[in-house]
Amino acid sequence: MLKLRFHGRGGQGAKVASRITGTAAFLEGCHVQDFPLYGAERRGAPISAFTRISRGTIMERGVIPNPDITIVMDQTLLSDPQAEPLAGLKKNGVVFINTPDSPAQVKDEYNIDAQVVTLDITNIGLDMLGSPIISTLAGAVASRIVGIGEESLKNAVEKELSKIITDQKLIAKNIEAAIYCFRTLELLKIKTIQTTQRQDSVIRMPFEPAKISTPSINTTASSLLKRTGNWRLFKPFWDHDVCTKCMICVTRCPEGCISLNEQGFPVADYEHCKGCMICAEECPKKGIKAVRESGSDSVEVMGT
Amino acid sequence: MSTEPIKSIKDLPLDENLFPGTPACAGCGGLLTLRHCLKMLGDKVVIVNAAGCFTLLSIYPFTPFKSSWLYTAMACAPAGAQGVRDALDILIEKGKLNPGDDLKVLVLTGDGAAYDMGLSSTSGAIYRNLDFYYICYDNEAYGNTGFQQSGATPFASRTKTTPIGKDFPKKDLFEIWNSHKPPYLATISPAYPVDLANKFKKAEQYKGPKLFISLTPCPPGWSTDPSHTFKLAKLAVDTGIWALKESVSGEVKHTFVPGKFKPVEEYLKEQGRFSHLFKPERKEETLGKIQEMVNEYWKQYGVLL
């Protein structure tokens, strides 16, 4: 049995990616399971999805703590303490990371002890589909790693997307992009070592006094500790030469992330800016550009 | 706070009472509304939050607020507010709380709670003349659970539970509340923050229920680009779909009337939830009916002939 875990951000399509992989394997004659796990979070927040594929009956249920293959749809998740995408990956397992960096670079940077595959599927999505929704692309990548045939993948994409969208042209474009990703990756050999853990099945919870066990927050604005800046794909970048200090961007930021510097020019709190780009859309002077995020440095400037 | 009306966005208070790091979606129109409302209400507030998207703003151990926050079930936020208000009043009466340190009580709910489940407890609170603020962020569906139809879902909107479009119009919550003749009632929009701010300034002088409904774009639910949130909120007002008005003791007055109404189509065509009206072919009859509903509304007030 192969166990896959997908890590993405709400809205990127991790759930659909796991479904496409599951359906493709089903069309190859396998037994499959696929299901997502959302926390109490929103679009942009980390989510995960799971797929089990087997030639025989699958008796296992529940989330996958020890995957053979992990698909990381957003590089920033690697350093996200809530997501922990590399947790439990089996020895000799495969991790796919959506990044423009090479496998060696990523291995080094994040200290990964597994086979690493990389491809910038966000860029492929933006080029071929015109949007950063990368469900089919991640599904294609996973199918390739698992060793599923091209025809089954194609049919699975068509089958799954027809349930969500009606635009036939968009479905065709998705199939094209999926096949492109599928063919770009080389076939791998997966030989993971099955590890089973025996644990005490009884969970013991300490009984704490109410003062400790009730979730009362005796502080203000602690949300500042949560850095939501890694949710974005594009970040706003101000050209202070054309800025007239009109305050429009400051007023229209839902997060209240834009403040004024000593000279009265707007500056963003990039630790928390989610990149909704209302500021760039609304700037009357078109003085805010959307800069594509790529790991820690910005690579490409998009015209507004 | 001075009673002088605010004239431009440059006069809005710079202090923030809602901080970043929230788990709200990028481009959330409700969050933008709340940010402006809390700027006007200050930080001496107890927020009583009915279950909904904004439940997620305060997840232990994180809060984006400077003030206190109490979580209730969907149907009973106004009842929770009554308890908080009573407790504060008792503390003041017993001399345990300085009247100068009194807190404002604010109910915060989405449209699912406000239009449907929480309507009876809201009606009760208005009827008892509870001294509180009430803000409904109306994204026209149950946004938190995957965008299912609510009492606020407008005619023809697609939701998870109305895949071909809802076939009857939105509840008129403003009129339902207005028939209770509360001291102050208003509709607001995050796209008109000056109008919003002045309504809070005005409401401050009344004791009793002060109610606000805000039409707030929801990028995942409406299937729109997060960067278009502001533009859509503005289009809703400029096309006449969302009327900015207030009511003092039952008497309704519009606070902003567009000089020239834009066609409603401009608002509808931007949104995935109305895309079935344009593709694969234009549904002329439905589009005409929506425009007619908007025209009828304004004719009532003699704005359109």
Chai-1 contact restraints between the chains, C-beta under 6 A:
chainA,res_idxA,chainB,res_idxB,connection_type,confidence,min_distance_angstrom,max_distance_angstrom,comment,restraint_id
A,A40,B,L56,contact,1.0,0.0,6.0,A-B,restraint_1
A,E41,B,P23,contact,1.0,0.0,6.0,A-B,restraint_2
A,R42,B,P23,contact,1.0,0.0,6.0,A-B,restraint_3
A,R42,B,A24,contact,1.0,0.0,6.0,A-B,restraint_4
A,R42,B,C25,contact,1.0,0.0,6.0,A-B,restraint_5
A,R43,B,C25,contact,1.0,0.0,6.0,A-B,restraint_6
A,R43,B,P220,contact,1.0,0.0,6.0,A-B,restraint_7
A,G44,B,A26,contact,1.0,0.0,6.0,A-B,restraint_8
A,A45,B,P23,contact,1.0,0.0,6.0,A-B,restraint_9
A,P215,B,Y60,contact,1.0,0.0,6.0,A-B,restraint_10
A,I217,B,P61,contact,1.0,0.0,6.0,A-B,restraint_11
A,I217,B,T63,contact,1.0,0.0,6.0,A-B,restraint_12
A,T220,B,K66,contact,1.0,0.0,6.0,A-B,restraint_13
A,A221,B,F19,contact,1.0,0.0,6.0,A-B,restraint_14
A,S222,B,F62,contact,1.0,0.0,6.0,A-B,restraint_15
A,S222,B,T63,contact,1.0,0.0,6.0,A-B,restraint_16
A,S223,B,F19,contact,1.0,0.0,6.0,A-B,restraint_17
A,S223,B,G21,contact,1.0,0.0,6.0,A-B,restraint_18
A,S223,B,T22,contact,1.0,0.0,6.0,A-B,restraint_19
A,S223,B,F62,contact,1.0,0.0,6.0,A-B,restraint_20
A,S223,B,T63,contact,1.0,0.0,6.0,A-B,restraint_21
A,S223,B,P64,contact,1.0,0.0,6.0,A-B,restraint_22
A,L224,B,F19,contact,1.0,0.0,6.0,A-B,restraint_23
A,L224,B,G21,contact,1.0,0.0,6.0,A-B,restraint_24
A,K226,B,G21,contact,1.0,0.0,6.0,A-B,restraint_25
A,K226,B,F62,contact,1.0,0.0,6.0,A-B,restraint_26
A,T228,B,G21,contact,1.0,0.0,6.0,A-B,restraint_27
A,M247,B,I9,contact,1.0,0.0,6.0,A-B,restraint_28
A,M247,B,K10,contact,1.0,0.0,6.0,A-B,restraint_29
A,T251,B,I9,contact,1.0,0.0,6.0,A-B,restraint_30
A,T251,B,P193,contact,1.0,0.0,6.0,A-B,restraint_31
A,R252,B,F230,contact,1.0,0.0,6.0,A-B,restraint_32
A,P254,B,C28,contact,1.0,0.0,6.0,A-B,restraint_33
A,P254,B,L31,contact,1.0,0.0,6.0,A-B,restraint_34
A,P254,B,L32,contact,1.0,0.0,6.0,A-B,restraint_35
A,E255,B,P20,contact,1.0,0.0,6.0,A-B,restraint_36
A,G256,B,E16,contact,1.0,0.0,6.0,A-B,restraint_37
A,G256,B,R35,contact,1.0,0.0,6.0,A-B,restraint_38
A,C257,B,P20,contact,1.0,0.0,6.0,A-B,restraint_39
A,H272,B,P20,contact,1.0,0.0,6.0,A-B,restraint_40
A,H272,B,G21,contact,1.0,0.0,6.0,A-B,restraint_41
A,K274,B,A26,contact,1.0,0.0,6.0,A-B,restraint_42
A,C276,B,A26,contact,1.0,0.0,6.0,A-B,restraint_43
A,C276,B,G27,contact,1.0,0.0,6.0,A-B,restraint_44
A,C276,B,P226,contact,1.0,0.0,6.0,A-B,restraint_45
A,C276,B,S227,contact,1.0,0.0,6.0,A-B,restraint_46
A,M277,B,S227,contact,1.0,0.0,6.0,A-B,restraint_47
A,I278,B,S227,contact,1.0,0.0,6.0,A-B,restraint_48
A,I278,B,T229,contact,1.0,0.0,6.0,A-B,restraint_49
A,I278,B,F230,contact,1.0,0.0,6.0,A-B,restraint_50
A,E281,B,S227,contact,1.0,0.0,6.0,A-B,restraint_51
A,E282,B,F230,contact,1.0,0.0,6.0,A-B,restraint_52
